[in-house]
Amino acid sequence: MSSKWTVTTLEWNIYGTYILIGDCSGTVSIYTMNDHMFNDWVQLGSTVFEAEHILGGAFFHSGNKLSLMTEKKDSVSYYEKFNYLRLRWLLRLLRLIEDNCLITISTKNTVAWTTRTEINDTTNTTWASHVYVADLNVPWQYHKSPSCPAVFGREHNQLHVMHYFLFYCRLIEDNCLITISTKNTVAWTTRTEINDTTNTTWASHVYVADLNVPWQYHKVMSSKWTVTTLEWNIYGTYILIGDCSGTVSIYTMNDHMFNDWVQLGSTVFEAEHILGGAFFHSGNKLSLMTEKKDSVSYYEKFNYLRFAPSVRQKGGCALEGCIVISKTGLIGVIVLTKTSHNNTTLLTTAESLAVSRYEITSVDICYGKNGHFLIATSCQDTQMPIKCYEVRGNNLI
């Protein structure tokens, strides 16, 4: 079989007639030979444990167990001296060839294993999870199991959304990003388009979905550069996208249509790798009043807190915009302004975060109640401390 999900569990039953296959999406399938033909495998059935990553499994034991009779180890009769042995050399061989491959050997001296591409693929166009079987007496005669159906996109699976997307993105691909807005919408990145089965759309793609109907996803943009920053604004109407080339773009819905996104503007910080970012705080913050949390009135249960905007314009009104942090310690400020024709333009400026620039490998940003940003940075050096900075937006503009 083949699957776009990474196979993480592979086990034979005690008689070597069934194969248990589990993957990182929570799908568990059982395969068997069709009419006892070793080169023809069919699926007995499949089930899905939603938003779960299958780590291991085992078939029920039948009660029959064969062991090695040490007192008869020199006997010429195999029935007297041998247990069904597992051949460890194949395990070592396959693990040296590919990372994260699986192998299991049955009591019938047959082997099942996984590969990341089909065995005869010389162009790397079949990147997925493939399961093969072979008889160890003639291991060059291998056979592939039939493909299993994909899980993503089934409307009848009532996906409990936030966990599903977290597992979907983080388990499918390394270094993907995901962020959830205050409007219960999610944005995430992929390395290929979701419907791509040939790996011909390798890039960075940004998708959005409503967590109430997560199978209805919509594409925002694509970039040949790796997207490294993905953030919503406080109202869930703008998306900040930064990449490893220093390009920062802001997208919004076209006429409030969630399936149609347009770019408000874009700017480039030359030769910078964007590590993180955050939109300006508007100054509106809603808080739960814990002493009235059991009240039936929302006006009593929730209350607005005094919270200063990140950047003020004349009259004290909040400005719209964002800040970004680069890998070299540069802080960039982007302000959204309206022209006379009601078009949006981006005004940008940049400063060094510290007195001198230094390499940053990770960054986190939060809001302070006085309108400032609190920025924590790390360079992943255990000898170096985590550095924290207080940045005031009005001082940067």
C-alpha positions, 0 to 999 in steps of 0.5 A: 500500500501507499499513503501520503501519511507517514506509516509509524506502526507495522506489525505481523500477527503471530501466524504471519497472515495479517499486517497491522499498519498505523500512521501519524494521522490516526488511521489503522488498517489491517491487510491480508493475502488475497486467496493466500497469494503472497503477491496480492494483498487486500485490506480487511478493514480500516478505522481512524482514531481522530487527531492521534499519532499511532506509535505502536501496536500488536495483534492479540496472542493466540496462546500458541508459543514456540521456543528454542529447546536449548538442550536440543540445540545440536539436533538435526531436526528443525522441529526439535531445536528452532524457534521462529527467529527474527533476522536483525540484519535486515533491521540494521540494513534498512535503518541505514538506508532510510530514516524512520523506516519500519520493518517487521518479520513474521513467524513465516519468515516473511518481512514487511517494511516501509519506504519513503519512495517506491523501490523502482523510483529513480526520480523521487516523484513518488514521495509518500509512505509505501509498504512492501512484503517479501519472502526472506528465502527469495527477498528479491521478489518483493510485492507492494500492498494496495493503496489506502484511502486518504483521511483528509477531506472526509466530511463525515469525519467530525474533526475536532478541529484545533487538535486535528490541525495541530497534528495534521500540520506538525506531523506531516511536515517539518518546520510548518507553521500554524496559528489560530485567530480570535475568530476561530479560524486557522492559518497554516503552511505546507511544503506542497499544495494539499491536493498535489499527489506528484510533488510538483508544487514544492514551495511554501503555501499558506492555507486558511480554514474555519475550524467549524468546517475544517475540510473547506480550506482556502489558499491565501498565497504561495512563495518560492521562499520558505515562510517563517512567520505567520500571525493573525491580527487581534481581530482575525482579519489580517495575516502577517506573512514573513519569509527567509528572504526578508519579504513581509506581506499582509493579506486580508479578505476581499469584501469579507469573503473568507475564500478570497484573499488579497495582498494589502501590501508587501515590503522587503528587508534586504538580506534578512531572515524573518524569525517572528512578528506581531501586529500592533495591539489596538488597545481593546482587551476583553477579560473574564471577571472570575468572581462573576464567571457563573453569571448568566449575563455576558455584560457582567461576566466579561469586562474591557480592561484598560490597555494602551495601544501599541502605537498611537497617532494624533488624537490618541487613536491606535495605528494599524501595523506590525513589527517583525524580528530578523535573524540578525537582530533587526526589528522592522516596523510596518505601518498601514496607512490609507491614501486619499483614494482609500488604498492601503500603503505600507510605511516601513522603518528598521532599527537594531534590537540591541546596541549591536546586532547578533544572531538570533535563532528563536524569538517570542513577542507579547504585549505589555499593558502600557502599550509596549512589546516584550521581546524575548530572544535566544541564540540556542547557545547554552552559555548565553542567556535569554535576552528580553527587550522592552520596545515601545512602538512610538519610539520606533516611528 
